[in-house]
Amino acid sequence: MSNYQEEIAKILRCSPNVIFDLEGRMNDCAGKSGILEELWRENNQIIENRIKRLGINNLSAEKIFTSLINKISKADKIFVQRLGNISLTQVADCQRVLDFLYTHLPPLKGFFIKKEKAKELLIKEPPQKILSYLGYNDVKEMIDKEDLDEIFAALRFVEDNQWLNQVFFKQYEDLKSEDFESREVKLKALSIKWKGAAEKFVIKKYHNISHLKEFGVVFVIPVVLNIPGEVLRMISLILHYYYEVKFYSDIFRQYSKDNDFAQKLITILKGDLGGQLDRRAKCQWLIIQQYLAKDNENDPRLFVPHVNPEAVHWYKAENDMAKFGQWLEGIEEDFSFWEGISWVGKYFLNQEGKEELVSFDLIDNTMSLVKEKERIKYLYHQQEALWNEIFARYFSHEELEKKIKENLIKGTIDL
């Protein structure tokens, strides 16, 4: 067993034998060798470089972690200032953030429910709580006078889940590919009228962003939580959802000609997919749609070779955020620091002399900053990014995404 295999396994919290076995199988499948050793060497080089850029000599786990989140806090303040001291309680300021992103992001076209079909769904099963909240008695009048994107967004935070899943979304069982069309993914700041209805949703989710995979909208609710790092966290989620909506719409289109299209659509939207590893397979990876560690950090699926589409979207979002210094002149160091290091991490000794994992992932550290008062430290984005990075090093990030899309419903990638 090599040192690099043991170190990688330690970060991923799995048995070194899992990494040893995986490397042998991947070497055979890809016809490559030395990939993991080079990955670990690069991990250490990146950490050495970033610690130097942080300008710290005390290499305790606490000092490195604190320096990382302080860097994000500074970047968050600079970003807010450069965009005109924006406030997330103002719709115009939220829209300014979205316009800033639109200016620099590639336009993405997806495969989404037609607007006319969406109106039919609302008319057939009127959302009573939304009607009441807006003061309408007639759903057709509401549709005529209100923004359709906002009504569809409000379904997520005004109506209760039982009605949504058992009544409204049940209509999806009858959807056909003809009910979908190609249009661009939309970023939208909801009007201030929704603030009151959305506050419970925001408090529960602890952020003010959500999305509609089947409708092609990423929306921002104009509610502020008054916490450090809030703006960068908001932007990171917008970017993540922007790529996620496109990702899933590609899968919808992929199955659009199948006879069971509607059932596959519903299965994908529920996100309850999952395969099982076949130990007899030559080389197999699980596809895990969620961050399992959020609910159970000891879920056994976390300790076997797996890839995660969530980490694919974060990979793109973090690469975009690393370019903010190019997009906003004069602040390159504040953001280029995070470029290409979502998978990087290592154990350092803490002040008690115990080993502690430090994640260099931008999202882990942004989320940790947001939760700083609660002393919550995030690590799982880096760990999942590392599993994805191992797969991508043998093939590519493009091939990783392609394989996940092709095999999402099956739940495993067989090489």
C-alpha positions as CSV (number, residue, x, y, z in Angstrom):
1,M,0.0,0.0,0.0
2,S,1.5,3.3,-1.1
3,N,1.4,6.5,1.0
4,Y,-0.6,8.5,-1.5
5,Q,-3.3,5.7,-1.6
6,E,-3.5,5.9,2.2
7,E,-3.7,9.7,2.3
8,I,-6.4,9.9,-0.4
9,A,-8.4,7.2,1.4
10,K,-8.0,9.1,4.7
11,I,-9.6,12.3,3.1
12,L,-12.4,10.2,1.6
13,R,-12.9,8.4,4.9
14,C,-12.8,5.0,3.1
15,S,-10.6,1.9,3.5
16,P,-7.2,2.2,1.8
17,N,-8.0,-1.1,0.2
18,V,-10.9,0.6,-1.7
19,I,-8.4,3.1,-3.3
20,F,-5.8,0.4,-3.9
21,D,-8.4,-1.7,-5.7
22,L,-9.9,1.2,-7.5
23,E,-6.6,2.4,-8.9
24,G,-5.8,-1.1,-10.3
25,R,-9.2,-1.3,-12.0
26,M,-9.0,2.2,-13.4
27,N,-5.5,1.7,-14.7
28,D,-6.7,-1.4,-16.6
29,C,-9.9,0.3,-17.9
30,A,-8.2,3.6,-19.0
31,G,-4.8,2.1,-20.0
32,K,-3.1,4.7,-17.7
33,S,-1.0,4.5,-14.6
34,G,0.4,6.9,-12.0
35,I,-2.7,9.0,-12.1
36,L,-3.5,9.0,-8.3
37,E,0.1,9.5,-7.3
38,E,0.3,12.6,-9.5
39,L,-3.1,13.8,-8.2
40,W,-1.7,13.6,-4.6
41,R,1.5,15.3,-5.6
42,E,-0.5,18.1,-7.2
43,N,-2.7,18.3,-4.1
44,N,0.3,19.0,-1.9
45,Q,1.8,21.5,-4.3
46,I,-1.5,23.5,-4.5
47,I,-1.8,23.6,-0.7
48,E,1.8,24.8,-0.4
49,N,1.1,27.5,-2.9
50,R,-2.1,28.6,-1.3
51,I,-0.6,28.8,2.2
52,K,2.1,31.0,0.8
53,R,-0.5,33.2,-0.8
54,L,-2.3,33.4,2.5
55,G,0.9,34.6,4.1
56,I,0.7,32.4,7.2
57,N,3.5,30.7,9.0
58,N,1.4,29.0,11.7
59,L,0.2,25.8,9.9
60,S,-2.3,24.7,12.5
61,A,-5.6,23.5,11.2
62,E,-7.4,26.3,13.0
63,K,-5.1,29.0,11.5
64,I,-5.4,27.8,7.9
65,F,-9.2,27.4,8.2
66,T,-9.6,30.9,9.7
67,S,-7.4,32.4,7.0
68,L,-9.4,30.8,4.3
69,I,-12.8,32.0,5.5
70,N,-11.3,35.5,6.2
71,K,-10.2,35.6,2.6
72,I,-13.8,34.8,1.5
73,S,-15.2,37.4,3.9
74,K,-13.0,40.0,2.4
75,A,-13.9,39.0,-1.2
76,D,-17.6,39.1,-0.3
77,K,-17.3,42.7,1.0
78,I,-15.2,43.8,-2.1
79,F,-17.7,42.2,-4.4
80,V,-20.7,44.0,-2.7
81,Q,-18.8,47.3,-3.0
82,R,-17.9,46.8,-6.7
83,L,-21.5,46.1,-7.6
84,G,-22.6,49.4,-5.9
85,N,-23.1,48.3,-2.3
86,I,-26.0,46.0,-3.2
87,S,-28.6,44.9,-0.7
88,L,-30.4,41.6,-1.1
89,T,-33.6,43.1,0.2
90,Q,-33.9,45.2,-3.0
91,V,-35.2,43.5,-6.1
92,A,-33.2,45.9,-8.3
93,D,-30.0,45.0,-6.5
94,C,-30.7,41.2,-6.8
95,Q,-31.4,41.8,-10.5
96,R,-28.1,43.7,-10.8
97,V,-26.3,40.6,-9.6
98,L,-28.1,38.5,-12.1
99,D,-27.3,41.0,-14.9
100,F,-23.7,40.9,-13.9
101,L,-23.7,37.1,-14.3
102,Y,-25.7,37.2,-17.5
103,T,-23.1,39.5,-19.0
104,H,-20.3,36.9,-18.5
105,L,-22.0,33.5,-18.6
106,P,-22.5,31.5,-21.7
107,P,-26.2,31.4,-22.6
108,L,-27.6,28.0,-21.9
109,K,-30.6,26.5,-23.8
110,G,-32.6,23.7,-22.2
111,F,-35.6,21.5,-22.8
112,F,-38.5,22.9,-20.7
113,I,-42.3,22.8,-20.3
114,K,-43.9,25.2,-22.7
115,K,-45.4,28.3,-21.2
116,E,-48.9,27.5,-22.6
117,K,-48.7,24.0,-21.1
118,A,-47.7,25.5,-17.7
119,K,-50.9,27.7,-17.9
120,E,-53.0,24.6,-18.6
121,L,-51.5,22.8,-15.5
122,L,-52.4,25.8,-13.3
123,I,-55.9,26.1,-14.7
124,K,-56.6,22.4,-14.2
125,E,-55.3,22.4,-10.6
126,P,-55.4,26.0,-9.3
127,P,-52.9,26.8,-6.5
128,Q,-55.4,28.0,-3.9
129,K,-52.8,29.4,-1.5
130,I,-51.2,31.5,-4.2
131,L,-54.6,32.7,-5.3
132,S,-55.5,33.7,-1.8
133,Y,-52.1,35.4,-1.2
134,L,-52.4,37.5,-4.3
135,G,-56.1,38.2,-3.7
136,Y,-57.6,36.4,-6.8
137,N,-60.7,34.3,-7.0
138,D,-60.2,33.2,-10.6
139,V,-57.0,31.4,-11.7
140,K,-57.3,32.6,-15.3
141,E,-57.4,36.2,-14.2
142,M,-54.3,35.6,-12.1
143,I,-52.5,34.1,-15.1
144,D,-53.5,37.0,-17.3
145,K,-52.3,39.6,-14.8
146,E,-49.3,38.0,-13.1
147,D,-45.8,36.9,-14.2
148,L,-46.0,33.1,-15.1
149,D,-42.4,32.5,-14.0
150,E,-43.2,34.0,-10.6
151,I,-46.3,31.9,-10.1
152,F,-44.4,28.7,-11.0
153,A,-41.6,29.7,-8.6
154,A,-44.1,30.5,-5.8
155,L,-45.5,26.9,-6.0
156,R,-42.3,25.9,-4.2
157,F,-42.7,28.2,-1.2
158,V,-46.4,29.1,-1.0
159,E,-48.2,25.8,-1.5
160,D,-47.6,22.8,0.8
161,N,-45.6,19.8,-0.3
162,Q,-48.5,17.3,0.1
163,W,-50.7,19.2,-2.4
164,L,-47.8,19.8,-4.7
165,N,-46.7,16.1,-4.9
166,Q,-50.2,14.5,-4.7
167,V,-52.2,16.9,-6.8
168,F,-50.2,19.4,-8.9
169,F,-47.2,17.3,-9.8
170,K,-49.4,14.3,-10.5
171,Q,-50.3,16.0,-13.7
172,Y,-46.7,15.4,-14.9
173,E,-47.7,11.8,-15.4
174,D,-49.5,12.8,-18.6
175,L,-46.7,15.1,-20.0
176,K,-45.4,14.3,-23.4
177,S,-42.3,15.5,-25.3
178,E,-44.5,17.8,-27.3
179,D,-45.3,19.7,-24.1
180,F,-41.6,20.8,-24.0
181,E,-39.7,23.3,-26.0
182,S,-36.1,24.6,-26.3
183,R,-35.5,28.0,-24.6
184,E,-32.8,29.7,-22.5
185,V,-32.3,29.1,-18.8
186,K,-33.6,32.2,-17.1
187,L,-32.3,33.9,-14.0
188,K,-35.0,35.9,-12.2
189,A,-35.3,38.1,-9.1
190,L,-38.9,37.8,-7.8
191,S,-40.8,40.9,-7.1
192,I,-41.0,42.2,-3.6
193,K,-44.7,41.0,-3.2
194,W,-43.4,37.5,-2.5
195,K,-41.2,38.5,0.4
196,G,-43.8,37.8,3.1
197,A,-44.7,34.4,1.7
198,A,-41.1,33.3,1.2
199,E,-39.7,34.2,4.6
200,K,-40.4,30.8,6.2
201,F,-39.0,29.0,3.1
202,V,-35.8,31.1,3.4
203,I,-35.4,30.5,7.1
204,K,-35.8,26.7,6.6
205,K,-33.5,26.5,3.6
206,Y,-31.1,29.2,5.1
207,H,-30.8,30.7,1.6
208,N,-32.9,32.7,-0.8
209,I,-32.3,30.8,-4.0
210,S,-34.2,28.0,-5.7
211,H,-34.9,26.6,-9.2
212,L,-37.3,24.8,-11.4
213,K,-35.5,22.1,-13.4
214,E,-38.5,21.3,-15.6
215,F,-39.4,25.0,-16.2
216,G,-35.9,26.4,-16.8
217,V,-35.9,29.2,-14.1
218,V,-33.4,30.0,-11.3
219,F,-35.0,32.5,-9.0
220,V,-33.8,34.8,-6.2
221,I,-36.2,35.8,-3.4
222,P,-35.4,39.4,-2.1
223,V,-34.9,38.4,1.5
224,V,-31.7,39.1,3.5
225,L,-30.4,37.0,6.3
226,N,-27.7,39.5,7.5
227,I,-24.9,37.0,7.7
228,P,-21.2,37.2,6.5
229,G,-20.6,35.8,3.0
230,E,-24.2,36.0,2.1
231,V,-23.8,37.6,-1.3
232,L,-21.0,35.2,-2.5
233,R,-23.1,32.3,-1.2
234,M,-26.1,33.6,-3.1
235,I,-24.0,33.9,-6.3
236,S,-22.5,30.5,-5.9
237,L,-26.0,28.9,-5.6
238,I,-27.2,30.9,-8.6
239,L,-24.3,29.6,-10.7
240,H,-24.8,26.0,-9.4
241,Y,-28.5,26.0,-10.2
242,Y,-27.8,27.6,-13.6
243,Y,-25.7,24.6,-14.6
244,E,-27.9,22.1,-12.8
245,V,-31.0,23.2,-14.7
246,K,-29.2,22.8,-18.0
247,F,-27.8,19.4,-17.0
248,Y,-31.1,17.9,-16.1
249,S,-32.9,19.4,-19.2
250,D,-30.3,17.6,-21.3
251,I,-31.4,14.4,-19.7
252,F,-35.1,15.2,-20.2
253,R,-34.3,15.7,-23.9
254,Q,-32.3,12.5,-24.0
255,Y,-35.4,10.5,-22.9
256,S,-38.0,12.6,-24.8
257,K,-38.6,10.0,-27.5
258,D,-39.1,7.2,-25.0
259,N,-42.6,5.8,-24.4
260,D,-42.1,6.1,-20.7
261,F,-40.8,9.7,-20.9
262,A,-43.2,11.1,-18.3
263,Q,-42.2,8.4,-15.8
264,K,-38.5,9.0,-16.3
265,L,-39.1,12.7,-15.9
266,I,-40.8,12.2,-12.6
267,T,-38.2,9.8,-11.4
268,I,-35.4,12.3,-12.2
269,L,-37.2,15.2,-10.6
270,K,-37.8,13.2,-7.4
271,G,-34.0,12.6,-7.2
272,D,-34.5,9.3,-5.5
273,L,-32.3,7.3,-7.9
274,G,-29.6,5.0,-6.8
275,G,-27.9,1.9,-8.1
276,Q,-25.9,-0.9,-6.4
277,L,-22.4,-1.8,-7.0
278,D,-21.8,-5.3,-8.5
279,R,-18.6,-6.6,-7.1
280,R,-18.2,-8.8,-10.1
281,A,-18.0,-5.8,-12.5
282,K,-14.7,-4.9,-14.0
283,C,-14.9,-1.3,-12.9
284,Q,-18.0,0.3,-11.6
285,W,-18.9,3.7,-10.0
286,L,-22.1,4.6,-8.2
287,I,-23.9,7.7,-9.2
288,I,-25.2,9.6,-6.1
289,Q,-27.5,12.5,-6.8
290,Q,-27.4,14.1,-3.4
291,Y,-24.9,15.1,-0.7
292,L,-25.6,12.1,1.5
293,A,-23.3,13.5,4.2
294,K,-25.7,16.3,4.9
295,D,-28.1,13.8,6.5
296,N,-25.8,10.9,7.4
297,E,-22.1,11.3,7.3
298,N,-21.7,7.5,7.7
299,D,-23.9,6.4,4.8
300,P,-22.1,3.4,3.4
301,R,-22.4,4.6,-0.1
302,L,-20.0,7.4,0.7
303,F,-17.2,5.0,1.2
304,V,-17.2,3.2,-2.2
305,P,-16.2,4.7,-5.6
306,H,-18.9,7.1,-6.7
307,V,-19.5,10.3,-8.7
308,N,-21.9,13.1,-7.9
309,P,-23.7,15.4,-10.4
310,E,-23.9,18.1,-7.6
311,A,-20.1,18.3,-7.7
312,V,-20.2,18.6,-11.5
313,H,-22.3,21.8,-11.1
314,W,-20.2,23.2,-8.3
315,Y,-17.0,22.6,-10.4
316,K,-18.4,24.9,-13.1
317,A,-19.7,27.4,-10.6
318,E,-16.4,27.6,-8.8
319,N,-14.5,28.0,-12.0
320,D,-16.8,31.0,-12.9
321,M,-16.3,32.6,-9.5
322,A,-12.5,32.3,-9.9
323,K,-12.9,34.6,-12.9
324,F,-14.6,37.3,-11.0
325,G,-11.3,39.1,-10.6
326,Q,-11.1,39.3,-14.4
327,W,-14.7,40.4,-14.7
328,L,-14.3,43.1,-12.0
329,E,-11.0,44.8,-12.6
330,G,-8.5,45.0,-9.8
331,I,-9.6,42.2,-7.5
332,E,-8.1,39.2,-9.3
333,E,-6.1,37.8,-6.3
334,D,-9.3,37.7,-4.2
335,F,-10.9,35.2,-6.5
336,S,-8.1,33.5,-8.7
337,F,-6.9,31.9,-5.4
338,W,-9.8,29.5,-5.7
339,E,-9.3,28.4,-9.3
340,G,-9.3,24.6,-9.8
341,I,-9.0,23.6,-6.2
342,S,-12.4,22.4,-5.3
343,W,-11.0,18.9,-4.7
344,V,-8.0,19.9,-2.7
345,G,-7.7,19.1,1.0
346,K,-5.4,17.7,3.7
347,Y,-5.1,16.9,7.3
348,F,-3.2,19.3,9.6
349,L,-2.6,19.2,13.4
350,N,-4.9,21.4,15.4
351,Q,-4.0,23.2,18.6
352,E,-4.8,20.0,20.6
353,G,-2.3,18.0,18.6
354,K,-5.0,16.1,16.8
355,E,-5.3,15.7,13.0
356,E,-8.1,17.8,11.4
357,L,-9.1,17.9,7.7
358,V,-8.9,21.3,6.1
359,S,-10.9,21.8,2.9
360,F,-9.7,24.3,0.3
361,D,-13.0,24.1,-1.6
362,L,-14.5,27.5,-2.1
363,I,-18.1,26.3,-1.4
364,D,-17.1,24.5,1.8
365,N,-15.4,27.6,3.1
366,T,-18.2,30.0,2.0
367,M,-20.8,27.8,3.7
368,S,-18.6,27.6,6.8
369,L,-18.3,31.4,6.9
370,V,-22.1,31.7,6.7
371,K,-22.5,29.3,9.6
372,E,-19.5,30.6,11.5
373,K,-21.6,31.7,14.5
374,E,-22.9,28.1,14.8
375,R,-19.4,26.7,14.6
376,I,-20.3,24.5,11.7
377,K,-17.5,23.5,9.4
378,Y,-18.2,22.1,6.0
379,L,-16.1,19.4,4.3
380,Y,-18.3,17.2,2.1
381,H,-18.1,19.4,-1.0
382,Q,-14.4,18.8,-1.2
383,Q,-14.7,15.1,-0.5
384,E,-17.3,14.6,-3.3
385,A,-15.3,16.8,-5.6
386,L,-12.3,14.6,-5.0
387,W,-14.2,11.4,-6.1
388,N,-15.3,13.2,-9.2
389,E,-11.7,14.5,-9.8
390,I,-10.3,10.9,-9.6
391,F,-12.7,9.8,-12.4
392,A,-12.0,12.9,-14.5
393,R,-8.2,12.4,-14.2
394,Y,-8.6,9.1,-16.0
395,F,-10.9,10.4,-18.7
396,S,-12.0,14.1,-18.5
397,H,-14.6,16.3,-16.8
398,E,-16.5,16.3,-20.1
399,E,-16.6,12.5,-20.2
400,L,-17.6,12.4,-16.5
401,E,-20.6,14.6,-17.2
402,K,-21.5,12.6,-20.3
403,K,-21.4,9.3,-18.4
404,I,-23.5,10.6,-15.5
405,K,-26.2,11.8,-17.9
406,E,-26.2,8.5,-19.8
407,N,-26.4,6.4,-16.7
408,L,-28.3,8.5,-14.2
409,I,-31.4,6.4,-14.1
410,K,-29.5,3.1,-13.9
411,G,-27.5,4.6,-11.0
412,T,-24.0,3.2,-12.0
413,I,-21.3,3.8,-14.5
414,D,-19.8,0.6,-15.9
415,L,-16.4,0.9,-17.5
